[in-house]
Amino acid sequence: MSKTTLKVAIAAATVALALSPASAKDTLNAVTALQTNNAMSQSFLTTFVAPLNKKAAGKITINYVGGQEVVPPRKAANAVKRGQFDMLHSPTAYYIGTVPEGYAMLASNKGPRVLRKNGGFKLLQDIYAKKAGAYLLAWGESMTSYHMYLAKMPKMKNGIPDLTGMKMRATGTYRPLFRALGATTVNIKSSEVINAIQRGTVDGFGFTDQPSSVGMQSVIKYRVLPNFYATNTVITINLDAWKALSADQKKMMQQVAVEYETNSVVWSENVRHQDEKILKAAGAKDIVLKGDAAKRYLEIAHGEIWKELAKRSDDAEKLRPLMYDPGNPEFQVDQKELRARHRN
């Protein structure tokens, strides 16, 4: 059997396993929209899947099927909605057309702990159920932020990057900002970014503050600071699969989900520190925006997101005060706990 034939056979067997009727009440088949080796996927596997499977002790099992090799990232949410898979860990950016309210998470400065108390999380759960056919279980890695990464030095205009004439790989997360700065945006999977940079198909991209987890340090020449946004990566479960769980199973999953929302932040912060060293060792240089320029850059980034949300969602005005405090740029309780955990 050739290697190609073998790969096809393995992929087919993997999908067949995901679609098998093995007790929906006992096993949930999970996929990630990101590559399996992506730091956020690893956070999901390490701080949610592993603890839940250990705690549940057979009462419920999360069977991780795979990432982008199993289902294309932009088709993953619909695959879960159809019941092809039970659980999805994904940035909402990959299905922002279906759930534009994911923009509110990007521009939020309140973490999930605050939202669970002020009603914001419940509102998001109602929206996900209605629009994505899924139960919103958790918002993980919520303090992982983003940078603009470039393969060449950009022109500068009024102290901020002018991307006119540049091609930038973008998802729904970055598209509003990059277009506002003059770029042409290109839709490709994150796993194709390195080749796209090497071939000159794109000049840069937006990504989390952990690009080395997927080898991107090899093509990054410049990183623009300050960082922006909060990742809108969430765990969702097909509504029918969620309803099929017992009350005890749901309670156990919800408990682990809340723990995951904090533990994933701490885990991701440790990865970010390691990634920073790798990126610097690879020779990446920082373009540091300061003072009014930095302020304008962030105002453009966040302003474009809120404008997109207002255009696309009837719930924009409800979500903004629940998720954003203009007088507090930090993540409130979550930021304080993160610092405390690192001190300990």
DOTIDO-845541 format. One record per residue (C-alpha): residue in one letter; y negated, z negated, x negated. Coordinates in Angstrom, 2 decimals, decimal comma, always signed. Layout:
+-----+---------+---------+---------+
! res !      c2 !      c3 !      c1 !
+-----+---------+---------+---------+
!   A !       Y !       Z !       X !
...
+-----+---------+---------+---------+
REM end
This chain:
+-----+---------+---------+---------+
! res !      c2 !      c3 !      c1 !
+-----+---------+---------+---------+
!   M !   +0,00 !   +0,00 !   +0,00 !
!   S !   -3,41 !   +0,95 !   -1,40 !
!   K !   -6,13 !   -1,65 !   -1,90 !
!   T !   -8,21 !   -0,01 !   +0,83 !
!   T !   -5,30 !   -0,06 !   +3,28 !
!   L !   -4,56 !   -3,67 !   +2,38 !
!   K !   -8,20 !   -4,69 !   +3,00 !
!   V !   -8,17 !   -2,97 !   +6,39 !
!   A !   -4,92 !   -4,68 !   +7,30 !
!   I !   -6,25 !   -8,09 !   +6,29 !
!   A !   -9,47 !   -7,55 !   +8,26 !
!   A !   -7,49 !   -6,46 !  +11,32 !
!   A !   -5,24 !   -9,50 !  +11,07 !
!   T !   -8,25 !  -11,78 !  +10,73 !
!   V !   -9,89 !  -10,39 !  +13,85 !
!   A !   -6,56 !  -10,54 !  +15,71 !
!   L !   -6,34 !  -14,22 !  +14,83 !
!   A !   -9,86 !  -14,78 !  +16,12 !
!   L !   -8,96 !  -13,09 !  +19,38 !
!   S !   -5,62 !  -14,85 !  +19,84 !
!   P !   -5,33 !  -17,16 !  +22,86 !
!   A !   -4,45 !  -20,18 !  +20,73 !
!   S !   -5,57 !  -22,99 !  +23,03 !
!   A !   -9,28 !  -22,64 !  +23,65 !
!   K !   -9,35 !  -26,39 !  +24,36 !
!   D !   -7,97 !  -27,30 !  +20,93 !
!   T !   -9,26 !  -24,60 !  +18,58 !
!   L !  -12,63 !  -22,91 !  +18,28 !
!   N !  -12,78 !  -19,77 !  +16,15 !
!   A !  -16,05 !  -19,73 !  +14,20 !
!   V !  -17,98 !  -17,02 !  +12,34 !
!   T !  -21,14 !  -16,96 !  +10,27 !
!   A !  -23,69 !  -14,15 !  +10,44 !
!   L !  -24,48 !  -14,70 !   +6,78 !
!   Q !  -22,18 !  -14,05 !   +3,85 !
!   T !  -19,60 !  -16,79 !   +3,38 !
!   N !  -20,97 !  -17,58 !   -0,09 !
!   N !  -24,54 !  -17,89 !   +1,22 !
!   A !  -25,79 !  -21,45 !   +0,70 !
!   M !  -26,44 !  -21,93 !   +4,42 !
!   S !  -22,93 !  -20,78 !   +5,33 !
!   Q !  -21,55 !  -23,17 !   +2,74 !
!   S !  -23,67 !  -25,95 !   +4,22 !
!   F !  -22,18 !  -25,23 !   +7,65 !
!   L !  -18,64 !  -25,34 !   +6,24 !
!   T !  -19,28 !  -28,41 !   +4,10 !
!   T !  -21,45 !  -30,61 !   +6,34 !
!   F !  -20,21 !  -29,59 !   +9,79 !
!   V !  -16,81 !  -27,88 !   +9,88 !
!   A !  -15,07 !  -30,09 !   +7,32 !
!   P !  -16,37 !  -33,44 !   +8,72 !
!   L !  -15,58 !  -32,42 !  +12,30 !
!   N !  -12,05 !  -31,30 !  +11,50 !
!   K !  -11,45 !  -34,54 !   +9,62 !
!   K !  -12,95 !  -36,75 !  +12,32 !
!   A !  -11,24 !  -34,92 !  +15,18 !
!   A !   -7,84 !  -35,26 !  +13,51 !
!   G !   -6,25 !  -32,47 !  +15,55 !
!   K !   -7,99 !  -33,23 !  +18,84 !
!   I !  -10,13 !  -30,18 !  +18,16 !
!   T !  -10,14 !  -27,79 !  +15,21 !
!   I !  -12,77 !  -25,37 !  +13,99 !
!   N !  -11,02 !  -22,30 !  +12,57 !
!   Y !  -13,43 !  -20,47 !  +10,27 !
!   V !  -12,71 !  -16,74 !  +10,56 !
!   G !  -15,36 !  -15,38 !   +8,19 !
!   G !  -18,83 !  -13,93 !   +7,80 !
!   Q !  -20,35 !  -10,46 !   +7,59 !
!   E !  -17,01 !   -8,92 !   +6,63 !
!   V !  -15,64 !   -9,87 !  +10,05 !
!   V !  -18,56 !   -9,00 !  +12,32 !
!   P !  -21,92 !   -7,33 !  +11,49 !
!   P !  -24,66 !   -9,98 !  +11,56 !
!   R !  -26,68 !   -8,29 !  +14,30 !
!   K !  -23,60 !   -8,02 !  +16,52 !
!   A !  -22,31 !  -11,56 !  +16,01 !
!   A !  -24,26 !  -13,21 !  +18,85 !
!   N !  -23,05 !  -10,63 !  +21,37 !
!   A !  -19,50 !  -11,04 !  +20,06 !
!   V !  -19,72 !  -14,77 !  +20,82 !
!   K !  -21,31 !  -14,10 !  +24,21 !
!   R !  -18,39 !  -11,80 !  +25,08 !
!   G !  -15,89 !  -14,42 !  +23,95 !
!   Q !  -14,61 !  -12,47 !  +20,95 !
!   F !  -15,34 !  -15,61 !  +18,92 !
!   D !  -16,09 !  -19,13 !  +20,11 !
!   M !  -18,69 !  -20,40 !  +17,65 !
!   L !  -21,48 !  -18,85 !  +15,61 !
!   H !  -23,56 !  -20,19 !  +12,75 !
!   S !  -26,49 !  -17,82 !  +12,34 !
!   P !  -30,23 !  -17,47 !  +11,91 !
!   T !  -31,63 !  -16,59 !  +15,32 !
!   A !  -33,50 !  -13,84 !  +13,45 !
!   Y !  -30,39 !  -11,67 !  +13,76 !
!   Y !  -30,66 !  -11,71 !  +17,56 !
!   I !  -34,36 !  -12,41 !  +17,98 !
!   G !  -34,57 !   -9,62 !  +20,57 !
!   T !  -32,20 !  -11,62 !  +22,76 !
!   V !  -33,66 !  -15,07 !  +22,08 !
!   P !  -37,26 !  -14,58 !  +20,92 !
!   E !  -37,75 !  -18,34 !  +21,26 !
!   G !  -36,07 !  -18,54 !  +17,86 !
!   Y !  -39,54 !  -17,74 !  +16,54 !
!   A !  -40,65 !  -21,20 !  +17,64 !
!   M !  -38,18 !  -22,77 !  +15,20 !
!   L !  -39,51 !  -20,65 !  +12,35 !
!   A !  -43,08 !  -21,85 !  +12,87 !
!   S !  -42,15 !  -25,39 !  +13,87 !
!   N !  -43,13 !  -28,42 !  +11,78 !
!   K !  -41,01 !  -30,81 !  +13,82 !
!   G !  -37,36 !  -31,21 !  +12,96 !
!   P !  -34,43 !  -31,40 !  +15,39 !
!   R !  -34,56 !  -35,20 !  +15,48 !
!   V !  -38,03 !  -35,06 !  +17,01 !
!   L !  -37,10 !  -32,24 !  +19,39 !
!   R !  -34,10 !  -34,15 !  +20,71 !
!   K !  -36,48 !  -36,94 !  +21,70 !
!   N !  -39,40 !  -34,96 !  +23,11 !
!   G !  -37,41 !  -32,53 !  +25,26 !
!   G !  -37,86 !  -29,50 !  +23,04 !
!   F !  -34,18 !  -29,25 !  +22,19 !
!   K !  -33,14 !  -29,43 !  +25,84 !
!   L !  -35,56 !  -26,61 !  +26,65 !
!   L !  -34,07 !  -24,52 !  +23,85 !
!   Q !  -30,55 !  -25,27 !  +25,13 !
!   D !  -31,51 !  -23,99 !  +28,58 !
!   I !  -32,96 !  -20,83 !  +27,02 !
!   Y !  -29,89 !  -20,17 !  +24,85 !
!   A !  -27,57 !  -20,65 !  +27,82 !
!   K !  -29,56 !  -18,20 !  +29,92 !
!   K !  -30,27 !  -15,54 !  +27,31 !
!   A !  -27,44 !  -15,79 !  +24,77 !
!   G !  -24,66 !  -17,05 !  +27,03 !
!   A !  -24,15 !  -19,88 !  +24,57 !
!   Y !  -24,44 !  -23,64 !  +24,25 !
!   L !  -26,92 !  -24,61 !  +21,53 !
!   L !  -25,12 !  -27,35 !  +19,62 !
!   A !  -27,25 !  -27,94 !  +16,53 !
!   W !  -30,17 !  -26,76 !  +14,42 !
!   G !  -28,99 !  -27,11 !  +10,84 !
!   E !  -30,57 !  -26,62 !   +7,42 !
!   S !  -33,89 !  -27,08 !   +9,23 !
!   M !  -36,01 !  -27,73 !   +6,14 !
!   T !  -34,75 !  -24,73 !   +4,22 !
!   S !  -37,83 !  -22,55 !   +3,85 !
!   Y !  -38,60 !  -18,99 !   +2,79 !
!   H !  -40,31 !  -17,04 !   +0,05 !
!   M !  -41,39 !  -13,49 !   -0,53 !
!   Y !  -39,43 !  -12,05 !   -3,47 !
!   L !  -40,53 !   -8,88 !   -5,29 !
!   A !  -39,11 !   -6,46 !   -7,82 !
!   K !  -42,60 !   -5,47 !   -8,96 !
!   M !  -46,06 !   -6,98 !   -9,13 !
!   P !  -47,97 !   -6,35 !   -5,90 !
!   K !  -51,61 !   -5,42 !   -5,56 !
!   M !  -53,78 !   -8,35 !   -4,55 !
!   K !  -56,47 !   -8,30 !   -1,87 !
!   N !  -58,72 !  -11,30 !   -1,23 !
!   G !  -56,31 !  -13,42 !   -3,24 !
!   I !  -53,12 !  -12,58 !   -1,31 !
!   P !  -50,46 !   -9,85 !   -1,78 !
!   D !  -51,33 !   -6,44 !   -0,41 !
!   L !  -48,01 !   -4,76 !   +0,42 !
!   T !  -49,50 !   -1,40 !   +1,42 !
!   G !  -47,17 !   +1,33 !   +0,18 !
!   M !  -44,32 !   -1,11 !   -0,47 !
!   K !  -40,97 !   -1,17 !   +1,31 !
!   M !  -39,66 !   -4,63 !   +2,20 !
!   R !  -36,24 !   -5,55 !   +3,50 !
!   A !  -36,83 !   -7,66 !   +6,59 !
!   T !  -35,19 !   -9,27 !   +9,57 !
!   G !  -37,08 !  -10,56 !  +12,59 !
!   T !  -37,97 !  -13,56 !  +10,46 !
!   Y !  -40,13 !  -11,70 !   +7,96 !
!   R !  -41,09 !   -8,49 !   +9,74 !
!   P !  -44,31 !   -9,80 !  +11,39 !
!   L !  -45,66 !  -11,18 !   +8,10 !
!   F !  -44,72 !   -8,20 !   +5,94 !
!   R !  -46,18 !   -5,71 !   +8,39 !
!   A !  -49,37 !   -7,76 !   +8,66 !
!   L !  -49,66 !   -7,46 !   +4,86 !
!   G !  -49,26 !   -3,67 !   +5,06 !
!   A !  -45,58 !   -3,17 !   +4,17 !
!   T !  -43,07 !   -0,76 !   +5,63 !
!   T !  -40,02 !   -2,80 !   +6,66 !
!   V !  -36,40 !   -1,76 !   +6,22 !
!   N !  -33,39 !   -3,09 !   +8,15 !
!   I !  -30,38 !   -3,75 !   +5,91 !
!   K !  -27,84 !   -6,55 !   +5,63 !
!   S !  -28,52 !   -9,33 !   +3,15 !
!   S !  -25,35 !   -8,33 !   +1,29 !
!   E !  -26,94 !   -4,92 !   +0,57 !
!   V !  -30,25 !   -6,20 !   -0,85 !
!   I !  -29,25 !   -6,18 !   -4,52 !
!   N !  -28,15 !   -2,54 !   -4,43 !
!   A !  -31,22 !   -1,60 !   -2,40 !
!   I !  -33,53 !   -3,13 !   -5,03 !
!   Q !  -31,62 !   -1,45 !   -7,87 !
!   R !  -31,81 !   +1,95 !   -6,16 !
!   G !  -35,47 !   +1,57 !   -5,25 !
!   T !  -34,75 !   +1,66 !   -1,52 !
!   V !  -36,83 !   -1,51 !   -1,16 !
!   D !  -39,39 !   -3,20 !   -3,39 !
!   G !  -38,79 !   -6,73 !   -2,21 !
!   F !  -37,49 !   -8,96 !   +0,52 !
!   G !  -37,82 !  -12,27 !   +2,26 !
!   F !  -35,13 !  -14,87 !   +1,76 !
!   T !  -34,53 !  -18,59 !   +1,80 !
!   D !  -35,38 !  -20,84 !   -1,12 !
!   Q !  -31,75 !  -20,45 !   -2,30 !
!   P !  -31,46 !  -16,76 !   -3,32 !
!   S !  -29,15 !  -17,42 !   -6,26 !
!   S !  -26,33 !  -18,44 !   -3,95 !
!   V !  -25,72 !  -14,74 !   -3,35 !
!   G !  -26,73 !  -13,50 !   -6,80 !
!   M !  -30,21 !  -12,25 !   -5,92 !
!   Q !  -31,79 !  -13,80 !   -9,01 !
!   S !  -30,62 !  -10,69 !  -10,86 !
!   V !  -33,20 !   -8,48 !   -9,08 !
!   I !  -36,08 !  -10,92 !   -8,53 !
!   K !  -39,04 !  -10,38 !  -10,82 !
!   Y !  -41,63 !  -12,31 !   -8,80 !
!   R !  -41,62 !  -15,10 !   -6,23 !
!   V !  -44,70 !  -15,72 !   -4,12 !
!   L !  -45,80 !  -19,30 !   -3,46 !
!   P !  -46,39 !  -21,16 !   -1,20 !
!   N !  -43,15 !  -21,06 !   +0,75 !
!   F !  -43,30 !  -20,63 !   +4,51 !
!   Y !  -41,41 !  -21,22 !   +7,76 !
!   A !  -38,34 !  -23,32 !   +8,52 !
!   T !  -35,01 !  -21,58 !   +8,92 !
!   N !  -33,93 !  -21,09 !  +12,54 !
!   T !  -30,23 !  -21,27 !  +11,72 !
!   V !  -28,29 !  -22,75 !  +14,61 !
!   I !  -24,74 !  -23,41 !  +15,78 !
!   T !  -23,98 !  -21,93 !  +19,17 !
!   I !  -20,78 !  -21,94 !  +21,23 !
!   N !  -19,67 !  -19,50 !  +23,90 !
!   L !  -20,48 !  -21,15 !  +27,25 !
!   D !  -16,98 !  -20,75 !  +28,69 !
!   A !  -15,45 !  -22,16 !  +25,51 !
!   W !  -17,84 !  -25,12 !  +25,67 !
!   K !  -17,05 !  -25,78 !  +29,32 !
!   A !  -13,32 !  -25,69 !  +28,54 !
!   L !  -13,64 !  -28,68 !  +26,21 !
!   S !  -12,92 !  -32,17 !  +27,45 !
!   A !  -15,66 !  -34,79 !  +27,72 !
!   D !  -14,28 !  -36,55 !  +24,61 !
!   Q !  -14,23 !  -33,32 !  +22,61 !
!   K !  -17,81 !  -32,53 !  +23,58 !
!   K !  -18,96 !  -36,03 !  +22,68 !
!   M !  -17,28 !  -35,85 !  +19,28 !
!   M !  -18,82 !  -32,47 !  +18,53 !
!   Q !  -22,28 !  -33,61 !  +19,59 !
!   Q !  -22,04 !  -36,70 !  +17,37 !
!   V !  -21,03 !  -34,67 !  +14,32 !
!   A !  -23,73 !  -32,11 !  +15,18 !
!   V !  -26,48 !  -34,74 !  +15,00 !
!   E !  -25,11 !  -36,00 !  +11,66 !
!   Y !  -24,97 !  -32,42 !  +10,42 !
!   E !  -28,65 !  -31,88 !  +11,25 !
!   T !  -29,57 !  -34,51 !   +8,64 !
!   N !  -26,72 !  -34,04 !   +6,17 !
!   S !  -27,24 !  -30,28 !   +5,99 !
!   V !  -30,88 !  -30,82 !   +5,04 !
!   V !  -29,95 !  -33,16 !   +2,19 !
!   W !  -27,13 !  -30,87 !   +1,03 !
!   S !  -29,42 !  -27,84 !   +1,10 !
!   E !  -32,18 !  -29,64 !   -0,78 !
!   N !  -29,75 !  -30,40 !   -3,61 !
!   V !  -28,76 !  -26,73 !   -3,72 !
!   R !  -32,43 !  -25,71 !   -3,79 !
!   H !  -33,04 !  -27,83 !   -6,88 !
!   Q !  -30,11 !  -26,17 !   -8,66 !
!   D !  -31,25 !  -22,74 !   -7,50 !
!   E !  -34,74 !  -23,32 !   -8,89 !
!   K !  -33,28 !  -23,68 !  -12,39 !
!   I !  -31,13 !  -20,56 !  -12,04 !
!   L !  -34,06 !  -18,49 !  -10,83 !
!   K !  -36,28 !  -19,61 !  -13,70 !
!   A !  -33,53 !  -18,98 !  -16,25 !
!   A !  -33,18 !  -15,43 !  -14,89 !
!   G !  -36,82 !  -14,79 !  -15,76 !
!   A !  -38,46 !  -14,78 !  -12,32 !
!   K !  -42,19 !  -15,43 !  -12,42 !
!   D !  -44,22 !  -17,19 !   -9,75 !
!   I !  -47,29 !  -15,70 !   -8,11 !
!   V !  -49,01 !  -18,88 !   -6,99 !
!   L !  -51,62 !  -18,51 !   -4,27 !
!   K !  -54,17 !  -21,30 !   -4,32 !
!   G !  -56,91 !  -22,79 !   -2,19 !
!   D !  -58,29 !  -20,56 !   +0,55 !
!   A !  -55,92 !  -17,74 !   -0,41 !
!   A !  -52,87 !  -19,93 !   +0,13 !
!   K !  -54,30 !  -21,15 !   +3,42 !
!   R !  -54,93 !  -17,59 !   +4,64 !
!   Y !  -51,43 !  -16,52 !   +3,59 !
!   L !  -49,82 !  -19,30 !   +5,62 !
!   E !  -52,16 !  -18,70 !   +8,54 !
!   I !  -51,07 !  -15,06 !   +8,61 !
!   A !  -47,39 !  -16,02 !   +8,33 !
!   H !  -47,41 !  -18,61 !  +11,10 !
!   G !  -50,03 !  -16,88 !  +13,23 !
!   E !  -47,99 !  -13,67 !  +13,41 !
!   I !  -44,92 !  -15,64 !  +14,51 !
!   W !  -46,74 !  -17,41 !  +17,34 !
!   K !  -48,24 !  -14,07 !  +18,43 !
!   E !  -44,77 !  -12,51 !  +18,56 !
!   L !  -43,46 !  -15,44 !  +20,58 !
!   A !  -46,34 !  -15,23 !  +23,04 !
!   K !  -45,68 !  -11,52 !  +23,58 !
!   R !  -41,96 !  -11,96 !  +24,14 !
!   S !  -41,41 !  -15,32 !  +25,87 !
!   D !  -42,60 !  -16,86 !  +29,11 !
!   D !  -41,81 !  -20,26 !  +27,59 !
!   A !  -44,10 !  -19,88 !  +24,57 !
!   E !  -46,77 !  -22,22 !  +25,94 !
!   K !  -44,15 !  -24,86 !  +26,75 !
!   L !  -42,52 !  -24,68 !  +23,34 !
!   R !  -45,54 !  -24,71 !  +21,06 !
!   P !  -46,78 !  -28,28 !  +21,73 !
!   L !  -43,20 !  -29,58 !  +21,62 !
!   M !  -42,43 !  -27,91 !  +18,29 !
!   Y !  -45,71 !  -27,75 !  +16,41 !
!   D !  -48,27 !  -30,38 !  +15,48 !
!   P !  -51,34 !  -28,68 !  +13,93 !
!   G !  -52,42 !  -31,98 !  +12,40 !
!   N !  -49,12 !  -32,68 !  +10,65 !
!   P !  -47,78 !  -30,02 !   +8,26 !
!   E !  -44,65 !  -32,01 !   +7,42 !
!   F !  -41,36 !  -32,49 !   +9,21 !
!   Q !  -42,23 !  -36,01 !  +10,38 !
!   V !  -39,20 !  -38,30 !  +10,50 !
!   D !  -36,87 !  -35,76 !   +8,90 !
!   Q !  -39,06 !  -35,36 !   +5,81 !
!   K !  -39,30 !  -39,13 !   +5,33 !
!   E !  -35,54 !  -39,56 !   +5,67 !
!   L !  -34,89 !  -36,75 !   +3,22 !
!   R !  -37,07 !  -38,41 !   +0,59 !
!   A !  -35,42 !  -41,77 !   +1,22 !
!   R !  -31,96 !  -40,28 !   +0,84 !
!   H !  -32,89 !  -38,74 !   -2,51 !
!   R !  -34,28 !  -42,03 !   -3,75 !
!   N !  -30,99 !  -43,70 !   -2,86 !
+-----+---------+---------+---------+
REM end
